[in-house]
């Protein structure tokens, strides 16, 4: 998000100040700083949930901090889709982007919530498709897939419930804690999505840790993408939670049940994973 803001700030020659909103040890935004900045802010950009740490934002607290501010508020809801109840119409959120690939729709399809009355300028003009908001040939296969995903999400027949995901989260945290000495979880479970765990080991190198989880058929990735020359703002949030200088990793649960044909097998139960690690 900061990179996008900086880019358009340069392209449009706006010469605006972009101020980073810090996070605390729990990974949540510094609301005292926000209250100080809010009176002069034009646009406040936050995440509903951090994709590296899994920490969910205190949206009610942020809204309260913006009570006397005329700033527009954009909330990145990509990671929250299907995992958090957002009730956007009951908030003052002005913009909320979503991406379908987080729930198995194809990459490249998403949607943008814009509150009525909030200014919105299309980046692509021409043929007038999508009510002049995004001209160009529509990605009909992507749109259809996203509609199917949203229908499945609303019906509750395909995706796991929040209660089940929380139970799986607790089971895996318990199993990991029992299997490994010196494991540190970088985000408190009470403040994080049930589908994401960010952790590191006091005694195990990053490479060996990745190999260990891979052998147990549990997919893990480093918190900071290796291809980046400098860490992203999201990765900064992960390191802000973990300030001990240890390489942290993130792994996530699948929130839905994939069809058996032509797909990867489901993740192994935590009990079998622990047995594999301890063998």
C-alpha positions, -999 to +999 in steps of 0.1 A: +000+000+000+027+026+008+045+018-024+013+024-044+006+057-026+041+069-032+038+059-069+007+079-076+019+107-054+048+110-079+028+104-111+001+129-102+026+154-088+005+158-057+035+164-034+016+150-004+032+138+028+029+100+033+032+092+070+036+056+082+012+046+109+033+025+134+022-007+150+028-019+186+042-051+200+009-068+194+010-059+157-020-035+159-020+002+148-008+029+172-042+046+178-026+074+198-005+083+167-035+081+145-055+104+167-027+129+165-025+127+127-062+124+120-071+161+119-048+169+090-051+135+072-067+133+038-067+095+033-061+068+059-051+034+047-051+004+069-055-034+066-084-054+080-059-083+087-022-085+081-013-112+056+021-120+073+012-120+110-025-127+107-032-099+132-066-083+128-069-045+130-090-028+156-114-013+131-137+000+157-108+017+175-096+032+142-130+045+134-132+061+168-099+078+163-112+093+130-144+107+146-134+143+142-115+138+110-127+145+075-102+119+060-114+092+037-107+057+050-094+028+029-093-007+044-074-034+026-098-064+030-080-088+008-068-111+036-101-108+055-125-121+028-144-150+042-125-149+075-139-117+092-173-103+095-169-067+081-204-052+079-190-024+058-223-005+056-223-001+094-189+015+094-175+047+080-151+028+057-150+046+023-131+021+002-125-017+006-106-038-020-110-076-022-092-102-042-107-135-053-076-156-053-076-157-015-106-180-017-096-200-048-109-178-075-084-171-103-057-145-098-065-112-114-102-109-103-114-089-074-138-062-064-138-027-049-163-014-024-168+023-027-192+040-003-218+061-019-206+097-021-169+089-018-149+102-048-137+076-073-118+082-105-114+053-129-078+044-139-089+030-172-113+047-196-125+040-231-153+016-239-174+023-208-175-013-195-184-019-158-204+014-156-174+034-168-154+024-137-130+001-156-131+001-193-118-028-213-130-063-221-145-078-190-128-109-175-160-129-177-145-162-166-129-145-136-162-127-127-181-159-129-156-178-107-157-150-081-195-151-081-194-188-075-169-183-046-190-156-030-222-177-034-204-207-017-192-184+010-227-171+017-242-206+017-217-220+041-217-254+024-181-253+011-160-232+034-152-241+070-168-221+097-149-197+119-154-220+149-139-249+130-109-229+118-103-216+154-104-252+167-078-262+140-057-232+149-057-241+186-050-278+178-020-269+157-006-244+182-009-270+209+008-296+188+036-274+178+042-263+213+043-299+225+066-310+196+092-282+197+110-265+225+118-228+220+090-221+195+078-185+197+045-173+182+048-138+170+011-128+172-014-136+200-041-160+187-068-139+202-058-110+179-051-131+148-070-147+120-075-184+127-060-193+093-026-177+099+003-185+123+036-166+123+063-182+144+100-188+147+124-212+166+150-201+191+173-230+181+166-238+145+178-220+114+154-207+088+165-232+061+163-262+084+129-251+096+116-249+061+129-283+052+114-298+083+079-285+076+082-295+040+090-331+050+059-331+071+038-319+041+030-286+057+036-256+034+055-228+050+070-196+036+094-169+049+076-138+062+095-115+038+094-125+001+130-134-010+127-117-043+124-082-028+155-061-024+140-044+006+113-057+030+077-047+023+057-026+048+037-058+056+070-076+064+079-046+086+048-053+106+059-089+111+093-078+123+078-052+145+060-080+164+092-101+165+121-078+174+145-106+184+163-108+150+151-143+143+138-154+109+101-158+112+078-180+090+042-179+082+019-208+074-018-207+067-048-231+068-070-237+038-104-223+047-123-245+022-124-281+010-109-285-024-123-311-049-102-344-047-096-347-084-065-330-097-056-312-065-032-316-037-042-338-007-056-320+023-031-310+051-022-338+075-039-337+109-018-320+136-013-353+154+002-370+123+024-339+117+038-340+152+044-378+148+063-371+116+084-344+131+092-365+162+100-397+143 
